[in-house]
């Protein structure tokens, strides 16, 4: 089922969109917690990698659940 889900049309596009959205939202949340300080905008490569990696984990897990549910429902409907 794993291979079927990750090879489904639109899966990786959805992962990429959620990864980017998570990274942007989380960046603004962190920036808000430091009071929108201009010094926070000097982000390191480590911070960017952490945001993208966290976003990928989030995006992959949410998208996998969504597509798995869709395929499972379709398989049960065909019975």
Buried (B, 14 or more C-beta within 10 A) or exposed (E): EEEEBBEBEEBBEBBBEBBBEBBEEBBEEEBEEEEEEEEBEEEEEEEEEBBBEBBBEBBBEBBBEBBBEEBEEEEEEEE
